[in-house]
Amino acid sequence: MFGQLVTRLLPLVPKGIVRRVAMRYVAGEDLDAAAQAVRNLNGRGYLATMDILGEDADSDAHADQTVQGYGAVLARIAADGLDSNISVKLTHLGIRLDPDRAGERIRALVGDAKERGNFVRIDMEDSSLTQATLDVFRALRESHGNVGTVLQAYLRRTEQDARELAAAGANLRLCKGIYREPADIAFQKPEEVRQAYLRTASVLLDGTTNYTAFATHDRTLIAALEDMVTHRAIPRDRFEFQALLGVPVEDLLDDLVARGFRVRWYVPFGREWYAYSTRRLKENPKMATYIVRQMFSPRNQSAS
Ligand SMILES: Cc1cc2nc3c(=O)[nH]c(=O)nc-3n(C[C@H](O)[C@H](O)[C@H](O)COP(=O)(O)OP(=O)(O)OC[C@H]3O[C@@H](n4cnc5c(N)ncnc54)[C@H](O)[C@@H]3O)c2cc1C
């Protein structure tokens, strides 16, 4: 209750305070910091996917800058020998401004990644973009193999999408879904979403040439997924687990890595950290307590 109240008041909390708490979810503001974070994760047996924070480019120049930024990330991954791919949002490439130009930008990025032997994951955004994202993904898959996208278990359409895409051998991340969606298109209750996740996972694991990334921090779900892959004897190179940097599941993921599973952290970085981290903070009401503590800490009072 207290946590929910603070969460609603988050926009009123001074940015400096949110920053201090939120930085656990972000590798840093620049590529050097992100590369260092990935190097550390790789050293512990993890894979990574690097994300430049930001969405909804508000101009062509902004969207072009996103492409350049990701070009630098791909070059850095290659130069430093990092075990990482990249995750990209189509709104960050300007799909809401001009879908054709955004299509050219993602094509250029996937082409660049292909030349470097790397891979691009297209993140899934809200339901106004589900079909457009899948269309872009399908078109790119025909010309380039090194691209994947994301399915959100909470969407009622997802099981069917999974069936079609699994049959086509797609590389898909499966997550619960983060955006607020209406009941006619999305399951609302946590247990319904969890069951939908498991049904979709089952569909994806029925495929024979596709690859699945199970993105969740839900320990019950992870245990059920591990049972599912073990029971069906799915080869370890046909799936992986994924988590967001900063979410406290290392104990579980370290154990998965120790037992030979592939595990990848989503590593966001960049100056546009505010929207991303407040989303993460809203998912975790316990963090609200830390924010209040920071607001009333002597260090903060003297700084303000
Ligand atoms: C690698 C990755 C990529 C993703 N990509 C997308 C995407 O492209 N599109 C999209 O819509 N969504 C994406 N998501 C977000 C996803 O849809 C969920 O909103 C998010 O993962 C929370 O759901 P959960 O499965 O972890 O289950 P939940 O039931 O929300 O959480 C399970 C447990 O983890 C804890 N937890 C969850 N989040 C936090 C947090 N921020 N801090 C501390 N504890 C936390 C909860 O307290 C709970 O105990 C992604 C998630 C991951 C892990």
The ligand as an ORCA input file, in Angstrom:
! r2SCAN-3c Opt
* xyz 0 1
  C      15.432    -10.028    -20.953
  C      14.076     -9.403    -20.918
  C      13.603     -8.731    -22.033
  C      12.322     -8.176    -22.049
  N      11.837     -7.614    -23.196
  C      10.566     -7.176    -23.224
  C       9.977     -6.727    -24.434
  O      10.604     -6.710    -25.502
  N       8.685     -6.299    -24.404
  C       7.945     -6.312    -23.238
  O       6.767     -5.944    -23.269
  N       8.500     -6.709    -22.079
  C       9.766     -7.146    -22.035
  N      10.291     -7.598    -20.863
  C       9.569     -7.350    -19.587
  C       8.618     -8.474    -19.265
  O       7.544     -8.440    -20.165
  C       8.082     -8.324    -17.826
  O       7.382     -7.158    -17.673
  C       9.141     -8.357    -16.752
  O      10.147     -9.285    -17.045
  C       8.527     -8.763    -15.403
  O       7.893    -10.014    -15.544
  P       8.459    -11.360    -14.913
  O       8.285    -12.433    -15.909
  O       9.821    -11.170    -14.409
  O       7.410    -11.682    -13.756
  P       6.938    -10.840    -12.506
  O       5.861    -11.663    -11.911
  O       6.662     -9.427    -12.846
  O       8.196    -10.844    -11.563
  C       8.728    -12.059    -11.016
  C       9.580    -11.715     -9.816
  O      10.660    -10.873    -10.199
  C      10.638     -9.697     -9.414
  N      10.909     -8.535    -10.272
  C      10.370     -8.283    -11.470
  N      10.816     -7.112    -11.938
  C      11.629     -6.612    -10.971
  C      12.392     -5.442    -10.824
  N      12.391     -4.520    -11.774
  N      13.139     -5.265     -9.713
  C      13.164     -6.205     -8.748
  N      12.442     -7.343     -8.805
  C      11.693     -7.535     -9.897
  C       9.218     -9.544     -8.894
  O       9.203     -8.835     -7.686
  C       8.794    -10.960     -8.726
  O       9.172    -11.466     -7.482
  C      11.544     -8.214    -20.856
  C      12.014     -8.897    -19.727
  C      13.246     -9.502    -19.751
  C      13.690    -10.283    -18.559
*
